[in-house]
Amino acid sequence: MIRSTDFGQFISEQKEKRSIQSQELADRIGISKGYLSQIEHGKRLCHGKGLLPKIAEALELSDEERYKLYDLYAAASGRISPDIEAYIRSNPVIVQVLRKAHDVGATVQQWEEIIDLLEK
């Protein structure tokens, strides 16, 4: 299980990688330095999914890094990754596809075939 410390550690690592000071990052995303410190040390998890895009933007994360940030948040919070949740909510067909896959017991191999089709 991913812990909130893994999520916070990822933010810390990305901040250090980019030579961004804590106060600067806190200012960029609109939170206090203390709150940022609590997130980085796993004492608090971001409240509100709106903060995640701000963190990703402030750290200038690549798509891969942003996905990792979102997935670590999802694992630590027990929720669906917010970008995926937004996509599901924006397209009712996705809900139908997921329900159908669930009903028929779609296998990993079948999902991988779907991914291959989408990548063509």
N, CA, C and O of each residue as an XYZ file, in Angstrom:
480
protein
N       0.840     -1.187      0.000
C       0.000      0.000      0.000
C       0.884      1.249      0.000
O       1.872      1.320      0.731
N       0.528      2.205     -0.805
C       1.243      3.474     -0.870
C       0.797      4.322      0.315
O      -0.392      4.399      0.625
N       1.750      4.949      0.965
C       1.426      5.817      2.094
C       1.526      7.270      1.658
O       2.096      7.597      0.617
N       0.950      8.132      2.494
C       1.013      9.559      2.188
C       2.446     10.057      2.205
O       2.758     11.069      1.576
N       3.340      9.347      2.932
C       4.752      9.753      2.917
C       5.355      9.543      1.533
O       6.226     10.311      1.126
N       4.912      8.518      0.797
C       5.410      8.295     -0.566
C       5.001      9.457     -1.476
O       5.790      9.923     -2.297
N       3.771      9.910     -1.318
C       3.263     11.048     -2.071
C       4.075     12.300     -1.728
O       4.546     13.009     -2.618
N       4.230     12.558     -0.444
C       4.979     13.726     -0.002
C       6.443     13.662     -0.382
O       7.041     14.675     -0.744
N       7.017     12.481     -0.302
C       8.422     12.315     -0.675
C       8.624     12.602     -2.157
O       9.629     13.195     -2.548
N       7.672     12.184     -2.974
C       7.766     12.468     -4.406
C       7.788     13.969     -4.655
O       8.576     14.455     -5.467
N       6.924     14.707     -3.960
C       6.918     16.166     -4.101
C       8.259     16.741     -3.672
O       8.817     17.599     -4.356
N       8.777     16.273     -2.546
C      10.081     16.747     -2.061
C      11.185     16.481     -3.075
O      12.015     17.348     -3.348
N      11.186     15.280     -3.626
C      12.221     14.916     -4.599
C      12.143     15.795     -5.842
O      13.166     16.238     -6.364
N      10.933     16.043     -6.309
C      10.773     16.870     -7.503
C      11.165     18.322     -7.221
O      11.736     19.002     -8.073
N      10.851     18.772     -6.031
C      11.213     20.134     -5.619
C      12.734     20.280     -5.579
O      13.287     21.256     -6.086
N      13.395     19.310     -4.977
C      14.857     19.343     -4.886
C      15.503     19.212     -6.264
O      16.480     19.897     -6.566
N      14.962     18.346     -7.080
C      15.481     18.131     -8.438
C      15.490     19.439     -9.230
O      16.355     19.661    -10.077
N      14.516     20.295     -8.940
C      14.373     21.547     -9.679
C      14.933     22.751     -8.919
O      14.797     23.895     -9.354
N      15.569     22.471     -7.769
C      16.164     23.524     -6.923
C      15.148     24.603     -6.543
O      15.424     25.801     -6.611
N      13.969     24.138     -6.142
C      12.916     25.057     -5.702
C      12.851     24.996     -4.175
O      12.770     23.914     -3.592
N      12.885     26.139     -3.549
C      12.777     26.221     -2.092
C      11.324     25.991     -1.661
O      10.397     26.232     -2.435
N      11.135     25.530     -0.440
C       9.791     25.240      0.071
C       8.884     26.457      0.019
O       7.736     26.354     -0.414
N       9.384     27.613      0.454
C       8.545     28.812      0.461
C       8.124     29.195     -0.955
O       6.991     29.619     -1.180
N       9.034     29.045     -1.897
C       8.718     29.370     -3.290
C       7.618     28.451     -3.824
O       6.682     28.913     -4.476
N       7.731     27.152     -3.547
C       6.707     26.219     -4.020
C       5.376     26.505     -3.335
O       4.331     26.517     -3.984
N       5.414     26.733     -2.034
C       4.183     27.041     -1.300
C       3.502     28.278     -1.878
O       2.283     28.296     -2.051
N       4.290     29.310     -2.176
C       3.733     30.529     -2.769
C       3.123     30.248     -4.139
O       2.051     30.756     -4.465
N       3.810     29.438     -4.935
C       3.320     29.134     -6.290
C       1.978     28.413     -6.267
O       1.135     28.633     -7.137
N       1.781     27.549     -5.268
C       0.549     26.756     -5.244
C      -0.503     27.324     -4.284
O      -1.618     26.809     -4.194
N      -0.135     28.385     -3.577
C      -1.115     29.077     -2.746
C      -1.417     28.439     -1.406
O      -2.549     28.492     -0.926
N      -0.394     27.828     -0.795
C      -0.566     27.268      0.550
C       0.578     27.763      1.425
O       1.542     28.348      0.931
N       0.465     27.525      2.718
C       1.536     27.950      3.623
C       2.709     26.977      3.538
O       2.552     25.821      3.146
N       3.866     27.465      3.907
C       5.059     26.615      3.936
C       4.869     25.473      4.937
O       5.324     24.354      4.701
N       4.202     25.757      6.043
C       3.942     24.730      7.055
C       3.064     23.609      6.526
O       3.316     22.433      6.790
N       2.030     23.979      5.777
C       1.139     22.979      5.195
C       1.901     22.123      4.189
O       1.740     20.903      4.154
N       2.735     22.772      3.366
C       3.552     22.033      2.409
C       4.467     21.050      3.137
O       4.622     19.907      2.707
N       5.065     21.490      4.225
C       5.950     20.622      5.003
C       5.190     19.404      5.532
O       5.705     18.286      5.507
N       3.975     19.626      6.005
C       3.163     18.510      6.506
C       2.849     17.515      5.386
O       2.856     16.305      5.607
N       2.576     18.023      4.199
C       2.321     17.141      3.052
C       3.580     16.344      2.724
O       3.521     15.128      2.540
N       4.719     17.033      2.652
C       5.970     16.377      2.292
C       6.374     15.304      3.305
O       7.001     14.311      2.936
N       6.023     15.495      4.566
C       6.400     14.533      5.613
C       5.308     13.503      5.896
O       5.414     12.720      6.840
N       4.251     13.508      5.066
C       3.202     12.494      5.193
C       2.276     12.702      6.364
O       1.546     11.785      6.739
N       2.285     13.893      6.957
C       1.410     14.165      8.093
C       0.025     14.620      7.648
O      -0.950     14.504      8.391
N      -0.046     15.135      6.435
C      -1.322     15.541      5.848
C      -1.305     15.178      4.378
O      -0.250     15.083      3.750
N      -2.484     14.980      3.854
C      -2.645     14.737      2.423
C      -3.341     15.965      1.858
O      -4.141     16.598      2.547
N      -3.054     16.294      0.653
C      -3.701     17.456      0.031
C      -5.200     17.320      0.174
O      -5.773     16.288     -0.175
N      -5.828     18.343      0.676
C      -7.288     18.336      0.648
C      -7.706     19.052     -0.621
O      -7.204     20.128     -0.946
N      -8.599     18.456     -1.301
C      -9.054     19.063     -2.551
C      -8.157     18.692     -3.717
O      -6.944     18.903     -3.685
N      -8.772     18.139     -4.737
C      -8.031     17.708     -5.914
C      -7.509     18.883     -6.733
O      -6.633     18.706     -7.580
N      -8.040     20.083     -6.490
C      -7.598     21.260     -7.220
C      -6.152     21.622     -6.945
O      -5.524     22.321     -7.741
N      -5.620     21.158     -5.837
C      -4.233     21.456     -5.481
C      -3.244     20.647     -6.311
O      -2.132     21.109     -6.567
N      -3.624     19.468     -6.728
C      -2.701     18.614     -7.485
C      -2.259     19.236     -8.808
O      -1.061     19.234     -9.094
N      -3.165     19.766     -9.626
C      -2.699     20.409    -10.863
C      -1.792     21.606    -10.586
O      -0.864     21.877    -11.349
N      -2.062     22.319     -9.495
C      -1.208     23.459     -9.135
C       0.206     22.988     -8.798
O       1.190     23.613     -9.192
N       0.293     21.879     -8.066
C       1.611     21.325     -7.721
C       2.333     20.893     -8.989
O       3.507     21.209     -9.181
N       1.628     20.171     -9.852
C       2.233     19.697    -11.103
C       2.723     20.864    -11.955
O       3.808     20.806    -12.535
N       1.924     21.913    -12.026
C       2.307     23.075    -12.823
C       3.476     23.821    -12.195
O       4.413     24.216    -12.888
N       3.417     24.012    -10.882
C       4.481     24.749    -10.188
C       5.824     24.036    -10.292
O       6.874     24.674    -10.364
N       5.777     22.700    -10.298
C       7.007     21.919    -10.415
C       7.396     21.653    -11.866
O       8.442     21.065    -12.142
N       6.542     22.092    -12.788
C       6.762     21.867    -14.212
C       7.028     20.390    -14.509
O       8.006     20.031    -15.164
N       6.122     19.550    -14.005
C       6.265     18.109    -14.173
C       5.977     17.697    -15.613
O       5.127     18.283    -16.284
N       6.692     16.689    -16.070
C       6.382     16.074    -17.359
C       5.068     15.311    -17.204
O       4.579     15.128    -16.089
N       4.504     14.871    -18.312
C       3.270     14.073    -18.226
C       3.483     12.842    -17.360
O       2.645     12.520    -16.517
N       4.589     12.159    -17.562
C       4.872     10.946    -16.786
C       4.971     11.261    -15.295
O       4.433     10.527    -14.466
N       5.651     12.341    -14.958
C       5.781     12.729    -13.550
C       4.435     13.160    -12.967
O       4.136     12.861    -11.811
N       3.631     13.855    -13.758
C       2.306     14.277    -13.303
C       1.425     13.061    -13.030
O       0.711     13.010    -12.028
N       1.485     12.085    -13.933
C       0.706     10.862    -13.715
C       1.155     10.156    -12.438
O       0.331      9.636    -11.685
N       2.446     10.143    -12.205
C       2.950      9.512    -10.980
C       2.454     10.270     -9.750
O       2.032      9.652     -8.773
N       2.502     11.601     -9.791
C       1.988     12.413     -8.684
C       0.528     12.064     -8.413
O       0.143     11.821     -7.269
N      -0.283     12.041     -9.472
C      -1.704     11.738     -9.321
C      -1.924     10.318     -8.797
O      -2.782     10.093     -7.943
N      -1.154      9.372     -9.305
C      -1.326      7.982     -8.871
C      -0.888      7.781     -7.420
O      -1.513      7.017     -6.684
N       0.176      8.460     -7.009
C       0.596      8.381     -5.603
C      -0.461      8.996     -4.694
O      -0.751      8.468     -3.621
N      -1.032     10.112     -5.128
C      -2.121     10.729     -4.364
C      -3.299      9.765     -4.264
O      -3.862      9.569     -3.187
N      -3.663      9.171     -5.385
C      -4.803      8.247     -5.401
C      -4.567      7.074     -4.466
O      -5.458      6.691     -3.708
N      -3.381      6.508     -4.516
C      -3.068      5.360     -3.662
C      -3.080      5.749     -2.180
O      -3.567      4.993     -1.340
N      -2.548      6.920     -1.871
C      -2.485      7.358     -0.474
C      -3.862      7.737      0.065
O      -4.137      7.559      1.251
N      -4.722      8.257     -0.802
C      -6.043      8.717     -0.365
C      -7.122      7.651     -0.492
O      -8.213      7.792      0.060
N      -6.808      6.573     -1.229
C      -7.807      5.539     -1.452
C      -8.841      5.931     -2.488
O      -9.931      5.360     -2.537
N      -8.497      6.909     -3.318
C      -9.407      7.390     -4.352
C      -8.858      7.068     -5.734
O      -7.741      6.572     -5.879
N      -9.657      7.356     -6.731
C      -9.223      7.223     -8.119
C      -8.377      8.435     -8.463
O      -8.637      9.539     -7.983
N      -7.376      8.231     -9.284
C      -6.540      9.338     -9.736
C      -7.436     10.440    -10.291
O      -8.320     10.156    -11.100
N      -7.230     11.699     -9.876
C      -8.167     12.756    -10.257
C      -8.288     13.020    -11.752
O      -9.352     13.430    -12.216
N      -7.233     12.797    -12.506
C      -7.350     12.998    -13.953
C      -8.245     11.932    -14.569
O      -9.001     12.209    -15.501
N      -8.158     10.719    -14.050
C      -8.998      9.617    -14.540
C     -10.445      9.832    -14.118
O     -11.364      9.617    -14.908
N     -10.645     10.252    -12.888
C     -12.000     10.528    -12.414
C     -12.671     11.600    -13.270
O     -13.837     11.469    -13.643
N     -11.929     12.657    -13.574
C     -12.479     13.729    -14.405
C     -12.836     13.212    -15.796
O     -13.865     13.588    -16.357
N     -11.985     12.351    -16.351
C     -12.248     11.796    -17.676
C     -13.496     10.915    -17.662
O     -14.326     10.986    -18.568
N     -13.619     10.094    -16.637
C     -14.799      9.230    -16.520
C     -16.059     10.071    -16.409
O     -17.062      9.786    -17.063
N     -16.008     11.100    -15.586
C     -17.186     11.959    -15.386
C     -17.546     12.743    -16.648
O     -18.709     13.089    -16.857
N     -16.561     13.018    -17.478
C     -16.821     13.834    -18.666
C     -17.371     13.033    -19.840
O     -17.814     13.615    -20.830
N     -17.347     11.705    -19.743
C     -17.741     10.894    -20.882
C     -18.557      9.687    -20.416
O     -17.979      8.708    -19.942
N     -19.877      9.733    -20.540
C     -20.726      8.637    -20.072
C     -20.422      7.288    -20.738
O     -20.695      6.237    -20.159
N     -19.868      7.316    -21.933
C     -19.543      6.059    -22.613
C     -18.472      5.292    -21.821
O     -18.477      4.062    -21.792
N     -17.572      6.017    -21.192
C     -16.517      5.373    -20.398
C     -17.138      4.557    -19.275
O     -16.689      3.447    -18.990
N     -18.164      5.098    -18.639
C     -18.861      4.374    -17.574
C     -19.453      3.082    -18.129
O     -19.356      2.030    -17.498
N     -20.063      3.161    -19.303
C     -20.640      1.974    -19.928
C     -19.560      0.938    -20.234
O     -19.751     -0.256    -20.003
N     -18.443      1.398    -20.748
C     -17.344      0.486    -21.086
C     -16.836     -0.204    -19.827
O     -16.627     -1.417    -19.822
N     -16.639      0.556    -18.775
C     -16.132     -0.038    -17.528
C     -17.126     -1.020    -16.923
O     -16.736     -2.073    -16.417
N     -18.402     -0.679    -16.976
C     -19.416     -1.614    -16.459
C     -19.449     -2.905    -17.275
O     -19.542     -4.000    -16.721
N     -19.374     -2.763    -18.585
C     -19.389     -3.947    -19.449
C     -18.159     -4.806    -19.170
O     -18.263     -6.028    -19.062
N     -17.001     -4.173    -19.055
C     -15.774     -4.918    -18.762
C     -15.901     -5.640    -17.426
O     -15.468     -6.783    -17.282
N     -16.491     -4.967    -16.465
C     -16.701     -5.586    -15.156
C     -17.650     -6.774    -15.268
O     -17.384     -7.845    -14.724
N     -18.764     -6.576    -15.981
C     -19.785     -7.629    -16.114
C     -19.248     -8.873    -16.804
O     -19.600     -9.992    -16.433
N     -18.398     -8.683    -17.805
C     -17.884     -9.845    -18.544
C     -16.576    -10.374    -17.948
O     -16.037    -11.380    -18.409
N     -16.074     -9.688    -16.923
C     -14.830    -10.137    -16.295
C     -13.623     -9.974    -17.199
O     -12.816    -10.893    -17.345
N     -13.502     -8.805    -17.801
C     -12.392     -8.540    -18.727
C     -11.054     -8.882    -18.077
O     -10.791     -8.529    -16.927
N     -10.232     -9.565    -18.831
C      -8.922     -9.987    -18.337
C      -7.872     -8.914    -18.630
O      -8.105     -7.992    -19.413
N      -6.745     -9.051    -18.003
C      -5.629     -8.138    -18.258
C      -5.257     -8.187    -19.740
O      -4.991     -7.156    -20.358
N      -5.242     -9.384    -20.295
C      -4.906     -9.520    -21.713
C      -5.892     -8.752    -22.586
O      -5.480     -8.091    -23.539
N      -7.175     -8.826    -22.283
C      -8.168     -8.089    -23.058
C      -7.957     -6.580    -22.933
O      -8.086     -5.854    -23.918
N      -7.638     -6.109    -21.742
C      -7.365     -4.680    -21.553
C      -6.117     -4.263    -22.323
O      -6.073     -3.178    -22.903
N      -5.111     -5.121    -22.328
C      -3.895     -4.804    -23.087
C      -4.186     -4.730    -24.580
O      -3.606     -3.903    -25.283
N      -5.078     -5.587    -25.070
C      -5.480     -5.531    -26.482
C      -6.210     -4.229    -26.785
O      -6.023     -3.643    -27.851
N      -7.041     -3.775    -25.850
C      -7.743     -2.508    -26.030
C      -6.735     -1.363    -26.071
O      -6.856     -0.463    -26.902
N      -5.767     -1.389    -25.201
C      -4.723     -0.359    -25.198
C      -3.995     -0.358    -26.547
O      -3.739      0.700    -27.121
N      -3.665     -1.552    -27.044
C      -2.995     -1.648    -28.353
C      -3.851     -1.020    -29.444
O      -3.333     -0.311    -30.306
N      -5.143     -1.272    -29.416
C      -6.034     -0.687    -30.418
C      -6.057      0.836    -30.319
O      -6.055      1.528    -31.337
N      -6.079      1.347    -29.116
C      -6.122      2.788    -28.921
C      -4.821      3.479    -29.369
O      -4.831      4.639    -29.782
N      -3.731      2.759    -29.279
C      -2.436      3.342    -29.639
C      -2.173      3.340    -31.137
O      -1.206      3.947    -31.595
N      -3.017      2.668    -31.900
C      -2.835      2.609    -33.357
C      -3.313      3.874    -34.013
O      -3.237      4.002    -35.235
